[in-house]
Amino acid sequence: MSEEKKVRAALIIIGNEILSGRTQDANLQHLAKELNGVGVILSEARVIPDVEAMIVAAVNELRAAYDYVFTTGGIGPTHDDITAECVAKAFDLPLIRNREAQALLEAHYARTGRELNESRLRMANTPEGAALVKNPISTAPGFRVENVYVMAGVPMVMQAMLEGLKPELIGGKTTLSRAVASYIGEGNMAKGLGELQEKYAALDIGSYPFYKAGNRFGTTIVLRHTDEALLDEAVEAVAELMRSLGGEPEFQDMSDA
Amino acid sequence: MSEEKKVRAALIIIGNEILSGRTQDANLQHLAKELNGVGVILSEARVIPDVEAMIVAAVNELRAAYDYVFTTGGIGPTHDDITAECVAKAFDLPLIRNREAQALLEAHYARTGRELNESRLRMANTPEGAALVKNPISTAPGFRVENVYVMAGVPMVMQAMLEGLKPELIGGKTTLSRAVASYIGEGNMAKGLGELQEKYAALDIGSYPFYKAGNRFGTTIVLRHTDEALLDEAVEAVAELMRSLGGEPEFQDMSDA
């Protein structure tokens, strides 16, 4: 059986507010699930501050290593919004006033009666040749240069942008997940589970301990692969291991992760 | 005024379950706030899978770049728990059975009447010469090699480990935060705010738009620095900018972020 090419992505979360602990990131989990649905594997994420050298370095390192790179944050109108300049520098492209983006902003601000000042016009700046990513929530667009997609940090806007750009992504086979849990300690399952990982080497088998009220502890085993029949066979083998150790396997719905 | 040395840290989140979207990370935000309380600035975070080459590379890159590196995840008894081996490889140290860790596990499993099998004994493996990080929740310890602290991924355990190791950390001055918000759009504040950032160049001034029910939108400005008097002066300058634009500044409590 030939191994299908894996399509892999990285996420760069740009924002001091995540690193200071002020804001809990909500974009990684959403992106991971959405990408998985189109056969793209989120393989790495970085959270970095609004610092030009770090953004440029992360964009250049990750766009060479992955099929797709997504960034969130730093595309508003204020002095701390420097993502567009940084992506332009990473690609060694001039930063230009994008006419299509400017037209979108002009129409939006004319409609709402607010002033389209110079600060807001900065949101129309993109690297030369960038394709726009639509923003149905608040108009100011994201953009794409080669394999790098630049999106907003506000989750509602990021999600809408992602929904719009998803049809452009060319993924591999969708990774399917199954989870099976029982009240057996990780340490009791470990040996048999390691043997199953060796037998089913192509699968990604993860082991996650849990604790419940009443001092009950157990383990959830998560299995991931693109081949449903192989996955079903391995899940049954894990369940059998649990039964052999005195556990009652519970099969969990994992349709979206 | 001489600039106090900044003490900076990086976090490596090891775990396929975060990248698949199955689990929402809760350790970054907690670590960021706790470090800030002892004068250490969380400056970068990476989320990477359970892949040896990636863990080794991240540990080596980040331990050279930052004062402290923290890892979470991958220290349990199963085949996918490879953090200890990887940290040993990163430091080019042998992985040994740590006698102190083994004694802790032996006492714990004797007390609970469960079996201390070979898989569970793997949790006593550390790089040679590592110092242990106590685990008051489930016994199996984390460890430290030089400036790298290895902690559990389960938030309750990670938090207890961090609480125990915190007194070892030598931080700089604590970064203080202030936030002030008003119902003025980011784009209306941007010019004046950029001027204030230039005037108060030493401060980290962030601008965060918000939306509320009833189509009300506004902006929260977050200011961060170690000098309380300077911070108070800058906050008042931002509030004055808001008033000049017709807004009513609301001062928010930011004691822990």
HADDOCK unambig.tbl for C-alpha pairs under 7 A between the chains (distance, minus, plus):
assign (segid A and resid 19 and name CA) (segid B and resid 32 and name CA) 6.23 0.50 0.50
assign (segid A and resid 19 and name CA) (segid B and resid 42 and name CA) 5.94 0.50 0.50
assign (segid A and resid 19 and name CA) (segid B and resid 43 and name CA) 6.47 0.50 0.50
assign (segid A and resid 19 and name CA) (segid B and resid 44 and name CA) 6.99 0.50 0.50
assign (segid A and resid 20 and name CA) (segid B and resid 32 and name CA) 5.56 0.50 0.50
assign (segid A and resid 20 and name CA) (segid B and resid 33 and name CA) 6.69 0.50 0.50
assign (segid A and resid 20 and name CA) (segid B and resid 42 and name CA) 6.85 0.50 0.50
assign (segid A and resid 20 and name CA) (segid B and resid 257 and name CA) 6.27 0.50 0.50
assign (segid A and resid 21 and name CA) (segid B and resid 29 and name CA) 4.43 0.50 0.50
assign (segid A and resid 21 and name CA) (segid B and resid 30 and name CA) 6.92 0.50 0.50
assign (segid A and resid 21 and name CA) (segid B and resid 32 and name CA) 5.08 0.50 0.50
assign (segid A and resid 21 and name CA) (segid B and resid 33 and name CA) 5.52 0.50 0.50
assign (segid A and resid 21 and name CA) (segid B and resid 257 and name CA) 5.88 0.50 0.50
assign (segid A and resid 22 and name CA) (segid B and resid 257 and name CA) 5.25 0.50 0.50
assign (segid A and resid 24 and name CA) (segid B and resid 29 and name CA) 6.35 0.50 0.50
assign (segid A and resid 29 and name CA) (segid B and resid 21 and name CA) 4.43 0.50 0.50
assign (segid A and resid 29 and name CA) (segid B and resid 24 and name CA) 6.35 0.50 0.50
assign (segid A and resid 30 and name CA) (segid B and resid 21 and name CA) 6.92 0.50 0.50
assign (segid A and resid 32 and name CA) (segid B and resid 19 and name CA) 6.22 0.50 0.50
assign (segid A and resid 32 and name CA) (segid B and resid 20 and name CA) 5.54 0.50 0.50
assign (segid A and resid 32 and name CA) (segid B and resid 21 and name CA) 5.07 0.50 0.50
assign (segid A and resid 33 and name CA) (segid B and resid 20 and name CA) 6.69 0.50 0.50
assign (segid A and resid 33 and name CA) (segid B and resid 21 and name CA) 5.51 0.50 0.50
assign (segid A and resid 42 and name CA) (segid B and resid 19 and name CA) 5.95 0.50 0.50
assign (segid A and resid 42 and name CA) (segid B and resid 20 and name CA) 6.84 0.50 0.50
assign (segid A and resid 43 and name CA) (segid B and resid 19 and name CA) 6.47 0.50 0.50
assign (segid A and resid 43 and name CA) (segid B and resid 48 and name CA) 6.82 0.50 0.50
assign (segid A and resid 43 and name CA) (segid B and resid 49 and name CA) 6.78 0.50 0.50
assign (segid A and resid 44 and name CA) (segid B and resid 19 and name CA) 6.97 0.50 0.50
assign (segid A and resid 44 and name CA) (segid B and resid 47 and name CA) 5.63 0.50 0.50
assign (segid A and resid 44 and name CA) (segid B and resid 48 and name CA) 5.02 0.50 0.50
assign (segid A and resid 45 and name CA) (segid B and resid 46 and name CA) 5.66 0.50 0.50
assign (segid A and resid 45 and name CA) (segid B and resid 47 and name CA) 4.95 0.50 0.50
assign (segid A and resid 45 and name CA) (segid B and resid 48 and name CA) 6.81 0.50 0.50
assign (segid A and resid 46 and name CA) (segid B and resid 45 and name CA) 5.67 0.50 0.50
assign (segid A and resid 46 and name CA) (segid B and resid 46 and name CA) 4.40 0.50 0.50
assign (segid A and resid 46 and name CA) (segid B and resid 47 and name CA) 6.24 0.50 0.50
assign (segid A and resid 47 and name CA) (segid B and resid 44 and name CA) 5.64 0.50 0.50
assign (segid A and resid 47 and name CA) (segid B and resid 45 and name CA) 4.96 0.50 0.50
assign (segid A and resid 47 and name CA) (segid B and resid 46 and name CA) 6.25 0.50 0.50
assign (segid A and resid 48 and name CA) (segid B and resid 43 and name CA) 6.82 0.50 0.50
assign (segid A and resid 48 and name CA) (segid B and resid 44 and name CA) 5.02 0.50 0.50
assign (segid A and resid 48 and name CA) (segid B and resid 45 and name CA) 6.79 0.50 0.50
assign (segid A and resid 49 and name CA) (segid B and resid 43 and name CA) 6.77 0.50 0.50
assign (segid A and resid 77 and name CA) (segid B and resid 186 and name CA) 6.69 0.50 0.50
assign (segid A and resid 77 and name CA) (segid B and resid 187 and name CA) 5.57 0.50 0.50
assign (segid A and resid 77 and name CA) (segid B and resid 190 and name CA) 6.27 0.50 0.50
assign (segid A and resid 78 and name CA) (segid B and resid 186 and name CA) 6.93 0.50 0.50
assign (segid A and resid 78 and name CA) (segid B and resid 190 and name CA) 4.71 0.50 0.50
assign (segid A and resid 78 and name CA) (segid B and resid 194 and name CA) 6.89 0.50 0.50
assign (segid A and resid 78 and name CA) (segid B and resid 207 and name CA) 6.82 0.50 0.50
assign (segid A and resid 79 and name CA) (segid B and resid 190 and name CA) 6.91 0.50 0.50
assign (segid A and resid 79 and name CA) (segid B and resid 194 and name CA) 5.34 0.50 0.50
assign (segid A and resid 80 and name CA) (segid B and resid 206 and name CA) 6.30 0.50 0.50
assign (segid A and resid 119 and name CA) (segid B and resid 187 and name CA) 5.81 0.50 0.50
assign (segid A and resid 119 and name CA) (segid B and resid 190 and name CA) 5.95 0.50 0.50
assign (segid A and resid 119 and name CA) (segid B and resid 191 and name CA) 6.38 0.50 0.50
assign (segid A and resid 120 and name CA) (segid B and resid 187 and name CA) 5.23 0.50 0.50
assign (segid A and resid 186 and name CA) (segid B and resid 77 and name CA) 6.68 0.50 0.50
assign (segid A and resid 186 and name CA) (segid B and resid 78 and name CA) 6.91 0.50 0.50
assign (segid A and resid 187 and name CA) (segid B and resid 77 and name CA) 5.57 0.50 0.50
assign (segid A and resid 187 and name CA) (segid B and resid 119 and name CA) 5.82 0.50 0.50
assign (segid A and resid 187 and name CA) (segid B and resid 120 and name CA) 5.22 0.50 0.50
assign (segid A and resid 190 and name CA) (segid B and resid 77 and name CA) 6.28 0.50 0.50
assign (segid A and resid 190 and name CA) (segid B and resid 78 and name CA) 4.72 0.50 0.50
assign (segid A and resid 190 and name CA) (segid B and resid 79 and name CA) 6.91 0.50 0.50
assign (segid A and resid 190 and name CA) (segid B and resid 119 and name CA) 5.94 0.50 0.50
assign (segid A and resid 191 and name CA) (segid B and resid 119 and name CA) 6.37 0.50 0.50
assign (segid A and resid 194 and name CA) (segid B and resid 78 and name CA) 6.90 0.50 0.50
assign (segid A and resid 194 and name CA) (segid B and resid 79 and name CA) 5.35 0.50 0.50
assign (segid A and resid 206 and name CA) (segid B and resid 80 and name CA) 6.29 0.50 0.50
assign (segid A and resid 207 and name CA) (segid B and resid 78 and name CA) 6.82 0.50 0.50
assign (segid A and resid 257 and name CA) (segid B and resid 20 and name CA) 6.25 0.50 0.50
assign (segid A and resid 257 and name CA) (segid B and resid 21 and name CA) 5.87 0.50 0.50
assign (segid A and resid 257 and name CA) (segid B and resid 22 and name CA) 5.22 0.50 0.50
